[in-house]
Amino acid sequence: MRTVVVGASSGLGRCIGIGLARRGATVALMARRHARLVDAAKEAGDGALAIPCDVTDASSCQAAVEEAVRALGGIDALVYTPAIGPLSRLADIDAGTWRRAFDTNVIGASLVTAAAVPHLRASGGVAAYLSSVIASLTPPWPGLAAYAVSKAALDKLVEAWQAEHPDIGFTRVIVGDCAGGEGASMTEFNAGWDLELAAELYPVWMTRQYLSGSLMEVDELVRVVDMVLRCGASASIPTVAVTPRRPG
């Protein structure tokens, strides 16, 4: 399966890109940080590509997808993983923070999809997007409003793409607490957070039971994504949720 994984230089995206390659997919890994992307491609094995891509730039998205198409001979699957989650009280979120969240979490997903759609239609392919429990399974978490709102918008975006392109399989993959892997594969979701604010809000999240109290192994997430991508062209998986089991 010829698969494009966007956001594959670190965290869950890196885990998914490498994991899919180890399960037999031929992968084109895309992200802004090219040096880290090259390392991920080496770990993914022979045939894995490292292609620079800035999801906030339409021309970069188009060029990256076209490079993948030329190298792979087409695209059967797209996985979109990039996301930023700024920690800030809602009243303190400035316009720039809102724009950065939507540029990466929503608009970038649509720009990459627009570039990939002609090739996914040709192959009868599929596209999967990492969503979050915060967008649909829990109320918005205090301090993560920009993330929650943008992920909810991503969910509706996936539905909109499906409505206009029913011949492609579109899936939102709702992900619960998962730290990724080790080293560069560890999630950087909380990088740059105000630690004092995080320490203040964490007990609130726990009290309201937004956190599961355990972490899911990233291999379980990779297994589910692989299953979604290998789903036959006659089937549709609009939504799948992968969350940790709560401690007994």
C-alpha positions in Angstrom: 0.0 0.0 0.0 1.4 3.4 -1.1 0.9 5.6 1.9 1.6 9.2 2.6 2.0 10.0 6.4 2.0 13.8 7.1 3.6 14.9 10.4 5.9 12.0 10.6 9.0 13.6 12.0 8.0 13.1 15.7 5.4 11.8 18.0 2.4 9.8 16.9 3.0 10.6 13.3 6.5 9.2 13.4 5.2 6.1 15.2 2.5 5.6 12.6 4.8 6.1 9.6 7.4 3.7 10.8 4.8 1.2 12.1 2.9 1.1 8.7 6.2 0.6 6.9 7.0 -2.4 9.2 3.5 -3.8 8.3 4.3 -3.8 4.6 3.3 -0.3 3.4 5.5 1.7 1.2 5.6 5.1 2.9 6.3 8.7 2.0 6.9 10.6 5.3 6.3 14.3 5.3 7.0 17.1 7.8 8.8 20.4 8.1 11.8 19.2 10.1 13.6 17.4 7.3 16.6 16.1 9.3 14.4 14.4 11.8 12.3 13.1 8.9 15.3 11.5 7.2 16.1 9.7 10.5 12.5 8.4 10.6 12.7 7.2 7.0 15.9 5.3 7.8 14.1 3.6 10.7 11.2 2.8 8.5 13.4 0.9 6.2 14.2 0.5 2.5 11.8 2.4 0.2 10.7 4.9 2.7 10.8 8.5 1.5 11.5 11.7 3.4 9.7 14.7 1.8 9.7 18.2 3.2 6.2 19.6 3.7 4.9 22.7 5.4 1.2 22.1 5.9 0.5 25.8 6.3 1.7 26.5 2.8 -0.5 25.3 -0.1 2.3 25.2 -2.7 4.4 23.1 -0.3 1.6 20.6 0.2 1.0 20.4 -3.6 4.7 19.9 -4.3 5.2 17.3 -1.6 2.2 15.2 -2.7 3.3 15.3 -6.3 6.8 14.2 -5.3 5.3 11.3 -3.5 3.1 10.4 -6.4 6.1 10.4 -8.8 8.2 8.3 -6.5 5.5 5.8 -5.4 3.7 5.6 -8.7 0.4 6.8 -7.1 -1.2 7.0 -3.6 -3.5 4.5 -2.0 -3.7 6.1 1.5 -3.2 9.4 3.3 -2.7 9.8 7.1 -2.8 13.3 8.5 -1.3 13.5 12.1 0.0 17.1 12.7 -1.6 19.0 15.6 -0.7 21.7 18.1 -2.4 22.2 21.4 -1.6 25.5 23.0 -2.3 25.7 26.7 -4.1 28.9 27.6 -7.2 30.1 29.3 -9.8 31.0 26.7 -9.9 34.7 27.6 -6.1 34.8 27.1 -5.9 33.2 23.6 -4.8 35.8 21.1 -5.6 35.9 17.4 -2.2 34.6 16.5 -2.7 31.5 18.6 -6.1 30.8 17.1 -4.7 31.1 13.6 -1.7 28.8 14.4 -4.1 26.2 15.8 -6.4 26.3 12.8 -3.5 26.5 10.3 -2.0 23.3 11.5 -5.0 21.3 12.8 -7.6 22.2 10.2 -6.5 24.2 7.2 -3.3 22.1 6.7 -5.4 18.9 6.6 -7.6 20.4 3.9 -4.6 21.6 1.8 -2.9 18.2 1.9 -6.2 16.5 1.1 -6.9 18.7 -1.9 -3.5 17.8 -3.3 -4.0 14.1 -2.7 -7.7 13.7 -3.7 -7.2 13.2 -7.5 -4.7 10.4 -6.8 -6.9 8.8 -4.1 -9.8 8.8 -6.5 -7.7 7.1 -9.1 -6.7 4.3 -6.7 -10.0 4.1 -4.8 -8.0 5.0 -1.7 -8.6 6.1 1.8 -7.6 9.0 4.1 -7.4 9.0 7.9 -7.1 12.0 10.2 -6.0 11.9 13.9 -8.8 13.5 16.0 -9.1 13.6 19.8 -11.4 12.6 22.6 -11.5 16.3 23.4 -13.5 17.0 20.2 -16.3 14.5 20.7 -16.0 12.2 23.7 -15.4 14.7 26.5 -16.4 18.3 27.2 -13.8 20.8 26.3 -10.9 20.8 28.8 -10.1 24.1 30.6 -7.0 25.5 29.1 -7.2 23.6 25.8 -10.0 25.5 24.1 -8.0 26.3 20.9 -7.2 22.6 20.5 -10.7 21.4 21.2 -12.4 23.8 18.9 -9.9 23.2 16.0 -10.2 19.4 16.4 -14.0 19.7 16.3 -13.6 21.7 13.1 -11.3 18.9 11.8 -14.0 16.3 12.5 -16.6 18.3 10.4 -14.0 18.9 7.7 -13.5 15.1 7.3 -17.3 14.7 7.0 -17.3 17.5 4.3 -14.6 15.8 2.3 -16.6 12.6 2.4 -19.8 14.3 1.3 -18.1 15.7 -1.8 -16.0 12.6 -2.5 -18.0 9.4 -1.6 -15.7 7.3 -3.8 -12.8 7.8 -1.3 -12.9 6.4 2.3 -12.5 9.2 4.9 -12.0 8.3 8.5 -11.5 10.3 11.7 -9.4 8.4 14.2 -10.3 9.5 17.7 -7.3 9.1 19.9 -7.2 9.0 23.7 -4.2 9.3 26.1 -1.1 8.1 24.3 2.5 9.2 24.8 3.9 7.8 21.5 7.2 6.0 21.6 10.7 6.7 22.8 13.1 9.5 21.8 11.9 11.4 18.7 8.8 9.2 18.7 7.6 10.6 22.0 4.7 13.1 21.7 5.6 16.8 21.9 2.0 17.9 22.4 2.8 19.6 25.7 6.1 21.2 24.6 6.1 24.9 25.4 3.3 24.7 27.9 3.3 27.1 30.9 4.1 24.6 33.6 2.5 26.6 36.4 -0.8 26.8 34.4 -0.5 23.0 33.6 0.0 22.2 37.3 -3.1 24.3 38.1 -5.3 22.7 35.4 -4.2 19.1 35.7 -6.1 18.4 38.9 -9.2 19.8 37.3 -8.9 17.4 34.3 -8.4 14.5 36.8 -11.4 15.5 39.0 -13.7 15.7 36.0 -12.3 12.4 34.7 -11.2 13.7 31.4 -7.9 11.8 31.7 -8.3 8.0 31.7 -5.6 7.4 34.3 -3.6 5.2 32.0 -1.7 5.4 28.7 -2.4 3.4 25.5 0.5 1.6 23.9 1.2 3.4 20.6 1.4 0.0 18.7 -2.4 -0.4 19.4 -3.0 2.9 17.6 -0.8 1.9 14.7 -2.6 -1.4 14.4 -6.0 0.3 14.1 -4.8 2.9 11.6 -3.3 0.0 9.5 -6.7 -1.8 9.6 -8.5 1.4 8.5 -6.2 1.9 5.6 -6.6 -1.7 4.4 -10.3 -1.6 4.5 -11.8 -2.6 1.1 -13.1 0.0 -1.3 -16.7 -1.3 -0.7 -16.7 -0.4 3.0 -16.7 2.8 4.9 -15.3 3.6 8.4 -16.4 7.2 9.2 -15.1 7.1 12.7 -13.0 4.8 14.9 -12.0 5.6 18.5 -8.9 4.2 20.2 -8.6 5.0 23.9 -6.8 3.4 26.9 -8.7 1.0 29.1 -9.3 2.6 32.5 -7.6 1.0 35.4 -9.8 -1.6 37.2 
